[in-house]
């Protein structure tokens, strides 16, 4: 992950010395948290319980060979 920090200043002042480090760390922490949330949701949606619930709720039926029937 690459992050560049600039300052939108009408007088073209550069960012403060620690600004890039602070912003970069905050964005990396956010990215990590978002990844963990997505991973947890994926694990939930692909769990056996969630798949079984989807089959029941949608009233799917299957042939003996495993293909969806109907």
ABEGO torsion letter per residue (X at the ends): XBBBBBBBBAAGBBBBAAAAAAAAAAAAAAAAAAAAAAAAAAAAAABAAAAAAAAAAAGBBBBAAGBBBX
